[in-house]
Amino acid sequence: MLRKAEIDRIEATLEEMFPDAFCELIHRNPFELVVAVALSAQATDVLVNQVTPGLFAAYPDPASLATAPVEEIEDKIKRLGLYRNKAKNIKALAAQLLTQHDGEVPTERAGLEALPGVGRKTANVVLSVAFDVPAFAVDTHVERVSKRLGICRWKDNVTQVEATLMRRFKRERWSKLHHQFIFFGRYHCKAQRPNCEACPLLDMCREGKKRTKGLATL
């Protein structure tokens, strides 16, 4: 387990590298955000941002999306993986917002997680970004970075990763750190080609030390 000084160093480094990290899914309100995050499963934010302008132009609110033919929704998001299932989910999500929440996105976790296509990660993003509730959403970037740096164990599942991150970092820092971990993983500590040689945390990184050791022997 990392010492507090090492945790503090990680936090300070992420703050120095990405002081302005933010949610890159383009949205204008909580409704657009929850739909965009639901669509982002197994898809990049860049691709989701290419799809959602047309989707939200056609269906700007829960009522219009809930009553839209699912085939038309599919056509607008077909560039995304699993688009048929996602189209059914966001249509059902919109309908549930109307029938159970007066057309508004719930501001509490239970209500969010009860929506079709919304899991814990999506709920955490919406709580944090839309409603300023401290949360630490764990996506592939957050999971990868936290394990490479030794904050979490390789065998930990996403729930365990989230619990560890919430325990090791102060609550008031969770939301910003979530975005900073994502930026670090998306633009620096990439899955296939991490920038190990220029990484200020290389000496702490289990994956990076193995990669650079291999390069040194070439």
C-alpha positions as CSV (number, residue, x, y, z in Angstrom):
1,M,0.0,0.0,0.0
2,L,1.3,3.5,-0.9
3,R,2.3,5.8,1.9
4,K,0.4,9.1,2.4
5,A,3.4,11.0,1.0
6,E,3.1,9.0,-2.2
7,I,-0.6,9.6,-2.5
8,D,0.1,13.3,-2.0
9,R,2.7,13.2,-4.7
10,I,0.3,11.6,-7.2
11,E,-2.4,14.2,-6.4
12,A,0.1,17.1,-6.7
13,T,1.5,15.7,-10.0
14,L,-2.0,15.4,-11.6
15,E,-2.9,18.9,-10.4
16,E,0.3,20.2,-12.0
17,M,-0.2,18.3,-15.3
18,F,-3.9,18.8,-15.7
19,P,-5.1,21.7,-13.6
20,D,-8.1,22.4,-15.8
21,A,-9.3,18.8,-16.4
22,F,-13.0,18.6,-17.1
23,C,-15.8,16.4,-18.4
24,E,-15.3,16.3,-22.2
25,L,-18.7,15.1,-23.0
26,I,-20.5,18.1,-24.5
27,H,-23.8,18.8,-22.8
28,R,-26.0,21.7,-21.9
29,N,-28.0,20.3,-19.0
30,P,-28.3,17.2,-16.8
31,F,-30.6,15.4,-19.3
32,E,-28.1,15.7,-22.1
33,L,-25.3,14.7,-19.7
34,V,-27.0,11.5,-18.5
35,V,-27.8,10.5,-22.1
36,A,-24.3,11.2,-23.3
37,V,-22.7,9.2,-20.5
38,A,-25.0,6.3,-21.2
39,L,-24.0,6.4,-24.8
40,S,-20.3,6.6,-23.9
41,A,-20.1,2.9,-22.8
42,Q,-17.4,1.2,-25.0
43,A,-17.2,4.4,-27.1
44,T,-14.8,7.4,-27.0
45,D,-16.0,10.8,-25.8
46,V,-14.9,12.2,-29.2
47,L,-17.3,9.9,-31.1
48,V,-20.1,10.5,-28.7
49,N,-19.6,14.3,-29.2
50,Q,-20.0,13.8,-32.9
51,V,-23.3,11.9,-32.5
52,T,-25.1,13.9,-29.8
53,P,-25.5,17.3,-31.6
54,G,-27.9,15.6,-34.1
55,L,-29.5,13.5,-31.4
56,F,-30.3,16.5,-29.2
57,A,-31.3,18.7,-32.0
58,A,-34.0,16.1,-32.9
59,Y,-34.9,15.2,-29.3
60,P,-34.0,18.2,-27.0
61,D,-35.9,16.9,-23.9
62,P,-37.2,13.7,-22.4
63,A,-40.7,14.0,-23.9
64,S,-39.4,14.1,-27.5
65,L,-36.9,11.3,-27.0
66,A,-39.4,9.1,-25.1
67,T,-41.9,9.3,-28.0
68,A,-39.4,8.9,-30.9
69,P,-39.4,5.7,-32.9
70,V,-36.5,3.6,-31.7
71,E,-35.5,3.1,-35.4
72,E,-35.0,6.8,-35.8
73,I,-32.9,7.0,-32.6
74,E,-30.8,4.1,-33.8
75,D,-30.2,6.0,-37.1
76,K,-28.8,9.0,-35.2
77,I,-26.4,7.0,-33.0
78,K,-25.5,4.1,-35.3
79,R,-21.8,5.2,-35.4
80,L,-21.6,4.0,-31.8
81,G,-21.0,0.5,-30.7
82,L,-24.0,-1.4,-29.3
83,Y,-26.2,1.4,-30.8
84,R,-29.4,-0.7,-31.0
85,N,-29.3,-1.5,-27.3
86,K,-28.3,2.1,-26.4
87,A,-31.2,3.4,-28.5
88,K,-33.6,1.3,-26.5
89,N,-32.0,2.3,-23.2
90,I,-32.1,6.1,-23.8
91,K,-35.7,5.9,-25.0
92,A,-36.7,4.0,-21.9
93,L,-34.6,6.3,-19.8
94,A,-36.4,9.4,-21.1
95,A,-39.8,7.7,-20.6
96,Q,-38.9,6.9,-17.0
97,L,-37.8,10.5,-16.4
98,L,-41.3,11.5,-17.4
99,T,-43.3,8.9,-15.5
100,Q,-41.3,8.9,-12.3
101,H,-39.4,12.2,-12.1
102,D,-41.6,14.8,-13.8
103,G,-39.1,15.0,-16.6
104,E,-36.2,15.9,-14.4
105,V,-33.0,14.0,-13.9
106,P,-32.8,12.6,-10.3
107,T,-30.3,14.3,-8.1
108,E,-29.7,11.2,-5.9
109,R,-27.9,8.0,-6.6
110,A,-30.8,5.5,-6.2
111,G,-32.9,7.4,-8.7
112,L,-30.1,7.6,-11.2
113,E,-29.1,4.0,-11.0
114,A,-32.7,2.9,-11.5
115,L,-32.7,4.5,-14.9
116,P,-32.3,2.2,-17.9
117,G,-28.7,2.0,-19.1
118,V,-27.4,3.9,-16.1
119,G,-24.9,2.1,-13.8
120,R,-22.8,3.3,-10.9
121,K,-20.2,5.0,-13.1
122,T,-22.8,7.0,-15.1
123,A,-24.5,7.9,-11.8
124,N,-21.2,9.1,-10.4
125,V,-20.5,11.3,-13.4
126,V,-23.9,12.9,-13.4
127,L,-23.9,13.5,-9.6
128,S,-20.4,15.1,-9.8
129,V,-20.7,17.1,-13.0
130,A,-24.4,18.1,-13.1
131,F,-25.1,18.4,-9.3
132,D,-21.7,19.1,-7.7
133,V,-21.9,16.0,-5.5
134,P,-18.4,14.6,-4.7
135,A,-18.0,11.3,-6.6
136,F,-15.2,9.2,-8.0
137,A,-16.4,7.6,-11.2
138,V,-14.2,4.7,-12.3
139,D,-13.8,4.2,-16.1
140,T,-11.1,2.3,-17.9
141,H,-8.7,5.2,-17.6
142,V,-9.2,5.7,-13.9
143,E,-8.9,1.9,-13.3
144,R,-5.8,1.6,-15.4
145,V,-3.9,4.5,-13.8
146,S,-4.8,3.6,-10.3
147,K,-3.5,0.1,-10.7
148,R,-0.4,1.0,-12.6
149,L,0.6,3.5,-9.9
150,G,-0.1,0.9,-7.2
151,I,-3.0,2.8,-5.5
152,C,-5.1,-0.3,-6.1
153,R,-4.4,-4.0,-6.6
154,W,-4.3,-5.6,-10.0
155,K,-7.1,-7.9,-9.0
156,D,-9.5,-5.2,-7.7
157,N,-12.8,-4.8,-9.5
158,V,-14.2,-1.4,-10.3
159,T,-16.2,-1.2,-7.0
160,Q,-13.0,-1.9,-5.0
161,V,-11.1,0.6,-7.0
162,E,-13.7,3.3,-6.3
163,A,-13.7,2.5,-2.6
164,T,-9.9,2.6,-2.4
165,L,-9.7,5.9,-4.3
166,M,-12.4,7.5,-2.0
167,R,-10.5,6.3,1.0
168,R,-7.1,7.5,-0.1
169,F,-8.1,10.9,-1.3
170,K,-10.1,13.7,0.4
171,R,-13.8,13.9,-0.4
172,E,-13.6,17.4,-1.6
173,R,-11.0,16.4,-4.2
174,W,-12.9,13.4,-5.7
175,S,-14.7,15.1,-8.5
176,K,-11.7,17.0,-9.9
177,L,-9.3,14.0,-9.4
178,H,-11.7,11.8,-11.3
179,H,-11.2,14.1,-14.4
180,Q,-7.5,14.4,-13.7
181,F,-7.1,10.6,-13.6
182,I,-9.0,10.4,-16.9
183,F,-6.8,13.1,-18.6
184,F,-3.7,11.4,-17.3
185,G,-4.9,8.0,-18.7
186,R,-6.3,9.4,-21.9
187,Y,-3.4,11.7,-22.9
188,H,-0.3,10.5,-21.1
189,C,-0.6,7.0,-19.5
190,K,-2.4,5.4,-22.5
191,A,-3.3,1.8,-22.6
192,Q,-1.1,0.8,-25.5
193,R,1.5,3.5,-25.8
194,P,2.0,5.2,-22.5
195,N,4.5,8.1,-22.4
196,C,6.7,6.3,-19.8
197,E,9.9,8.1,-20.8
198,A,8.5,11.5,-19.9
199,C,6.4,10.4,-16.9
200,P,7.1,12.2,-13.6
201,L,5.6,9.2,-11.8
202,L,7.6,6.5,-13.6
203,D,9.4,5.4,-10.4
204,M,6.1,4.6,-8.8
205,C,4.6,2.8,-11.9
206,R,4.7,-1.0,-12.0
207,E,3.8,-1.1,-15.6
208,G,6.1,1.7,-16.6
209,K,9.2,0.3,-14.9
210,K,8.7,-3.0,-16.8
211,R,8.2,-1.2,-20.1
212,T,11.3,1.1,-19.7
213,K,13.4,-1.8,-18.5
214,G,12.6,-3.6,-21.7
215,L,13.5,-0.6,-23.8
216,A,16.8,-0.2,-22.0
217,T,17.9,-3.7,-22.9
218,L,17.3,-3.2,-26.6
